[in-house]
Amino acid sequence: MGKFILNVHWSGVTSDISYYDGSKPDTIIEVTGEFRFEEYLDW
């Protein structure tokens, strides 16, 4: 069986809905993940 590894890095910027007037800096969101598919050849 092969080992297929998928690395994901997702990032974004959003405004806090309670401070939409710009009085608070934007929030930066980052999600990092690693997914391993042991049986990817069977797809």
mmCIF file as gemmi writes it, N, C-alpha and C atoms, coordinates in Angstrom:
data_model
loop_
_atom_site.group_PDB
_atom_site.id
_atom_site.type_symbol
_atom_site.label_atom_id
_atom_site.label_alt_id
_atom_site.label_comp_id
_atom_site.label_asym_id
_atom_site.label_entity_id
_atom_site.label_seq_id
_atom_site.pdbx_PDB_ins_code
_atom_site.Cartn_x
_atom_site.Cartn_y
_atom_site.Cartn_z
_atom_site.occupancy
_atom_site.B_iso_or_equiv
_atom_site.pdbx_formal_charge
_atom_site.auth_seq_id
_atom_site.auth_asym_id
_atom_site.pdbx_PDB_model_num
ATOM 1 N N . MET Axp A 1 ? 0.833 -1.18 0 1 0 ? 1 A 1
ATOM 2 C CA . MET Axp A 1 ? 0 0 0 1 0 ? 1 A 1
ATOM 3 C C . MET Axp A 1 ? 0.879 1.245 0 1 0 ? 1 A 1
ATOM 4 N N . GLY Axp A 2 ? 0.485 2.212 -0.793 1 0 ? 2 A 1
ATOM 5 C CA . GLY Axp A 2 ? 1.206 3.474 -0.843 1 0 ? 2 A 1
ATOM 6 C C . GLY Axp A 2 ? 0.811 4.378 0.306 1 0 ? 2 A 1
ATOM 7 N N . LYS Axp A 3 ? 1.567 5.44 0.441 1 0 ? 3 A 1
ATOM 8 C CA . LYS Axp A 3 ? 1.259 6.422 1.487 1 0 ? 3 A 1
ATOM 9 C C . LYS Axp A 3 ? 1.179 7.787 0.843 1 0 ? 3 A 1
ATOM 10 N N . PHE Axp A 4 ? -0.007 8.224 0.62 1 0 ? 4 A 1
ATOM 11 C CA . PHE Axp A 4 ? -0.25 9.532 0.035 1 0 ? 4 A 1
ATOM 12 C C . PHE Axp A 4 ? -0.505 10.517 1.164 1 0 ? 4 A 1
ATOM 13 N N . ILE Axp A 5 ? 0.321 11.561 1.243 1 0 ? 5 A 1
ATOM 14 C CA . ILE Axp A 5 ? 0.187 12.564 2.301 1 0 ? 5 A 1
ATOM 15 C C . ILE Axp A 5 ? -0.204 13.882 1.668 1 0 ? 5 A 1
ATOM 16 N N . LEU Axp A 6 ? -1.276 14.46 2.141 1 0 ? 6 A 1
ATOM 17 C CA . LEU Axp A 6 ? -1.769 15.733 1.648 1 0 ? 6 A 1
ATOM 18 C C . LEU Axp A 6 ? -1.591 16.77 2.748 1 0 ? 6 A 1
ATOM 19 N N . ASN Axp A 7 ? -0.773 17.783 2.484 1 0 ? 7 A 1
ATOM 20 C CA . ASN Axp A 7 ? -0.572 18.877 3.431 1 0 ? 7 A 1
ATOM 21 C C . ASN Axp A 7 ? -1.45 20.045 3.015 1 0 ? 7 A 1
ATOM 22 N N . VAL Axp A 8 ? -2.155 20.612 3.977 1 0 ? 8 A 1
ATOM 23 C CA . VAL Axp A 8 ? -3.068 21.719 3.717 1 0 ? 8 A 1
ATOM 24 C C . VAL Axp A 8 ? -2.695 22.894 4.608 1 0 ? 8 A 1
ATOM 25 N N . HIS Axp A 9 ? -2.615 24.077 4 1 0 ? 9 A 1
ATOM 26 C CA . HIS Axp A 9 ? -2.437 25.31 4.767 1 0 ? 9 A 1
ATOM 27 C C . HIS Axp A 9 ? -3.454 26.295 4.22 1 0 ? 9 A 1
ATOM 28 N N . TRP Axp A 10 ? -4.39 26.661 5.065 1 0 ? 10 A 1
ATOM 29 C CA . TRP Axp A 10 ? -5.483 27.543 4.677 1 0 ? 10 A 1
ATOM 30 C C . TRP Axp A 10 ? -5.405 28.762 5.573 1 0 ? 10 A 1
ATOM 31 N N . SER Axp A 11 ? -5.448 29.948 4.994 1 0 ? 11 A 1
ATOM 32 C CA . SER Axp A 11 ? -5.381 31.157 5.81 1 0 ? 11 A 1
ATOM 33 C C . SER Axp A 11 ? -6.358 32.193 5.28 1 0 ? 11 A 1
ATOM 34 N N . GLY Axp A 12 ? -6.757 33.075 6.172 1 0 ? 12 A 1
ATOM 35 C CA . GLY Axp A 12 ? -7.696 34.125 5.791 1 0 ? 12 A 1
ATOM 36 C C . GLY Axp A 12 ? -7.683 35.257 6.797 1 0 ? 12 A 1
ATOM 37 N N . VAL Axp A 13 ? -8.302 36.345 6.407 1 0 ? 13 A 1
ATOM 38 C CA . VAL Axp A 13 ? -8.4 37.531 7.251 1 0 ? 13 A 1
ATOM 39 C C . VAL Axp A 13 ? -9.866 37.927 7.316 1 0 ? 13 A 1
ATOM 40 N N . THR Axp A 14 ? -10.339 38.286 8.499 1 0 ? 14 A 1
ATOM 41 C CA . THR Axp A 14 ? -11.733 38.689 8.662 1 0 ? 14 A 1
ATOM 42 C C . THR Axp A 14 ? -11.831 39.819 9.685 1 0 ? 14 A 1
ATOM 43 N N . SER Axp A 15 ? -12.876 40.575 9.582 1 0 ? 15 A 1
ATOM 44 C CA . SER Axp A 15 ? -13.151 41.634 10.553 1 0 ? 15 A 1
ATOM 45 C C . SER Axp A 15 ? -14.05 41.094 11.65 1 0 ? 15 A 1
ATOM 46 N N . ASP Axp A 16 ? -13.804 41.516 12.871 1 0 ? 16 A 1
ATOM 47 C CA . ASP Axp A 16 ? -14.66 41.14 13.999 1 0 ? 16 A 1
ATOM 48 C C . ASP Axp A 16 ? -15.989 41.871 13.839 1 0 ? 16 A 1
ATOM 49 N N . ILE Axp A 17 ? -17.101 41.155 13.844 1 0 ? 17 A 1
ATOM 50 C CA . ILE Axp A 17 ? -18.401 41.79 13.601 1 0 ? 17 A 1
ATOM 51 C C . ILE Axp A 17 ? -18.784 42.792 14.688 1 0 ? 17 A 1
ATOM 52 N N . SER Axp A 18 ? -18.15 42.696 15.858 1 0 ? 18 A 1
ATOM 53 C CA . SER Axp A 18 ? -18.437 43.649 16.916 1 0 ? 18 A 1
ATOM 54 C C . SER Axp A 18 ? -17.628 44.935 16.759 1 0 ? 18 A 1
ATOM 55 N N . TYR Axp A 19 ? -16.604 44.916 15.885 1 0 ? 19 A 1
ATOM 56 C CA . TYR Axp A 19 ? -15.73 46.073 15.688 1 0 ? 19 A 1
ATOM 57 C C . TYR Axp A 19 ? -15.576 46.369 14.2 1 0 ? 19 A 1
ATOM 58 N N . TYR Axp A 20 ? -16.677 46.385 13.486 1 0 ? 20 A 1
ATOM 59 C CA . TYR Axp A 20 ? -16.641 46.606 12.039 1 0 ? 20 A 1
ATOM 60 C C . TYR Axp A 20 ? -16.262 48.034 11.662 1 0 ? 20 A 1
ATOM 61 N N . ASP Axp A 21 ? -16.171 48.926 12.661 1 0 ? 21 A 1
ATOM 62 C CA . ASP Axp A 21 ? -15.812 50.321 12.382 1 0 ? 21 A 1
ATOM 63 C C . ASP Axp A 21 ? -14.308 50.522 12.245 1 0 ? 21 A 1
ATOM 64 N N . GLY Axp A 22 ? -13.519 49.443 12.359 1 0 ? 22 A 1
ATOM 65 C CA . GLY Axp A 22 ? -12.077 49.545 12.193 1 0 ? 22 A 1
ATOM 66 C C . GLY Axp A 22 ? -11.326 49.859 13.477 1 0 ? 22 A 1
ATOM 67 N N . SER Axp A 23 ? -12.011 49.865 14.62 1 0 ? 23 A 1
ATOM 68 C CA . SER Axp A 23 ? -11.356 50.191 15.886 1 0 ? 23 A 1
ATOM 69 C C . SER Axp A 23 ? -10.528 49.026 16.436 1 0 ? 23 A 1
ATOM 70 N N . LYS Axp A 24 ? -10.658 47.851 15.847 1 0 ? 24 A 1
ATOM 71 C CA . LYS Axp A 24 ? -9.888 46.678 16.242 1 0 ? 24 A 1
ATOM 72 C C . LYS Axp A 24 ? -9.262 46.082 14.979 1 0 ? 24 A 1
ATOM 73 N N . PRO Axp A 25 ? -8.006 45.645 15.052 1 0 ? 25 A 1
ATOM 74 C CA . PRO Axp A 25 ? -7.394 45.072 13.842 1 0 ? 25 A 1
ATOM 75 C C . PRO Axp A 25 ? -8.11 43.794 13.382 1 0 ? 25 A 1
ATOM 76 N N . ASP Axp A 26 ? -7.978 43.507 12.092 1 0 ? 26 A 1
ATOM 77 C CA . ASP Axp A 26 ? -8.579 42.294 11.539 1 0 ? 26 A 1
ATOM 78 C C . ASP Axp A 26 ? -8.007 41.054 12.216 1 0 ? 26 A 1
ATOM 79 N N . THR Axp A 27 ? -8.787 39.997 12.22 1 0 ? 27 A 1
ATOM 80 C CA . THR Axp A 27 ? -8.366 38.71 12.775 1 0 ? 27 A 1
ATOM 81 C C . THR Axp A 27 ? -7.776 37.858 11.662 1 0 ? 27 A 1
ATOM 82 N N . ILE Axp A 28 ? -6.619 37.258 11.93 1 0 ? 28 A 1
ATOM 83 C CA . ILE Axp A 28 ? -5.97 36.366 10.969 1 0 ? 28 A 1
ATOM 84 C C . ILE Axp A 28 ? -6.234 34.932 11.419 1 0 ? 28 A 1
ATOM 85 N N . ILE Axp A 29 ? -6.737 34.124 10.509 1 0 ? 29 A 1
ATOM 86 C CA . ILE Axp A 29 ? -7.056 32.724 10.8 1 0 ? 29 A 1
ATOM 87 C C . ILE Axp A 29 ? -6.135 31.844 9.954 1 0 ? 29 A 1
ATOM 88 N N . GLU Axp A 30 ? -5.492 30.869 10.59 1 0 ? 30 A 1
ATOM 89 C CA . GLU Axp A 30 ? -4.65 29.923 9.866 1 0 ? 30 A 1
ATOM 90 C C . GLU Axp A 30 ? -4.968 28.507 10.334 1 0 ? 30 A 1
ATOM 91 N N . VAL Axp A 31 ? -5.151 27.625 9.37 1 0 ? 31 A 1
ATOM 92 C CA . VAL Axp A 31 ? -5.416 26.22 9.654 1 0 ? 31 A 1
ATOM 93 C C . VAL Axp A 31 ? -4.38 25.402 8.887 1 0 ? 31 A 1
ATOM 94 N N . THR Axp A 32 ? -3.685 24.535 9.587 1 0 ? 32 A 1
ATOM 95 C CA . THR Axp A 32 ? -2.691 23.668 8.971 1 0 ? 32 A 1
ATOM 96 C C . THR Axp A 32 ? -3.038 22.225 9.305 1 0 ? 32 A 1
ATOM 97 N N . GLY Axp A 33 ? -2.964 21.367 8.306 1 0 ? 33 A 1
ATOM 98 C CA . GLY Axp A 33 ? -3.304 19.969 8.552 1 0 ? 33 A 1
ATOM 99 C C . GLY Axp A 33 ? -2.526 19.03 7.655 1 0 ? 33 A 1
ATOM 100 N N . GLU Axp A 34 ? -2.425 17.812 8.094 1 0 ? 34 A 1
ATOM 101 C CA . GLU Axp A 34 ? -1.778 16.764 7.306 1 0 ? 34 A 1
ATOM 102 C C . GLU Axp A 34 ? -2.714 15.571 7.279 1 0 ? 34 A 1
ATOM 103 N N . PHE Axp A 35 ? -3.05 15.107 6.09 1 0 ? 35 A 1
ATOM 104 C CA . PHE Axp A 35 ? -3.961 13.991 5.92 1 0 ? 35 A 1
ATOM 105 C C . PHE Axp A 35 ? -3.215 12.854 5.246 1 0 ? 35 A 1
ATOM 106 N N . ARG Axp A 36 ? -3.332 11.671 5.782 1 0 ? 36 A 1
ATOM 107 C CA . ARG Axp A 36 ? -2.665 10.493 5.233 1 0 ? 36 A 1
ATOM 108 C C . ARG Axp A 36 ? -3.712 9.528 4.704 1 0 ? 36 A 1
ATOM 109 N N . PHE Axp A 37 ? -3.548 9.134 3.463 1 0 ? 37 A 1
ATOM 110 C CA . PHE Axp A 37 ? -4.46 8.207 2.823 1 0 ? 37 A 1
ATOM 111 C C . PHE Axp A 37 ? -3.693 6.923 2.525 1 0 ? 37 A 1
ATOM 112 N N . GLU Axp A 38 ? -3.909 5.925 3.321 1 0 ? 38 A 1
ATOM 113 C CA . GLU Axp A 38 ? -3.165 4.665 3.186 1 0 ? 38 A 1
ATOM 114 C C . GLU Axp A 38 ? -3.584 3.884 1.946 1 0 ? 38 A 1
ATOM 115 N N . GLU Axp A 39 ? -4.837 3.976 1.542 1 0 ? 39 A 1
ATOM 116 C CA . GLU Axp A 39 ? -5.336 3.167 0.428 1 0 ? 39 A 1
ATOM 117 C C . GLU Axp A 39 ? -5.741 4.026 -0.761 1 0 ? 39 A 1
ATOM 118 N N . TYR Axp A 40 ? -4.964 5.056 -1.058 1 0 ? 40 A 1
ATOM 119 C CA . TYR Axp A 40 ? -5.357 5.966 -2.13 1 0 ? 40 A 1
ATOM 120 C C . TYR Axp A 40 ? -5.339 5.29 -3.503 1 0 ? 40 A 1
ATOM 121 N N . LEU Axp A 41 ? -4.568 4.237 -3.687 1 0 ? 41 A 1
ATOM 122 C CA . LEU Axp A 41 ? -4.532 3.558 -4.984 1 0 ? 41 A 1
ATOM 123 C C . LEU Axp A 41 ? -5.833 2.818 -5.279 1 0 ? 41 A 1
ATOM 124 N N . ASP Axp A 42 ? -6.635 2.529 -4.25 1 0 ? 42 A 1
ATOM 125 C CA . ASP Axp A 42 ? -7.92 1.836 -4.44 1 0 ? 42 A 1
ATOM 126 C C . ASP Axp A 42 ? -9.041 2.757 -4.89 1 0 ? 42 A 1
ATOM 127 N N . TRP Axp A 43 ? -8.789 4.066 -4.934 1 0 ? 43 A 1
ATOM 128 C CA . TRP Axp A 43 ? -9.841 5.002 -5.332 1 0 ? 43 A 1
ATOM 129 C C . TRP Axp A 43 ? -10.122 4.815 -6.76 1 0 ? 43 A 1
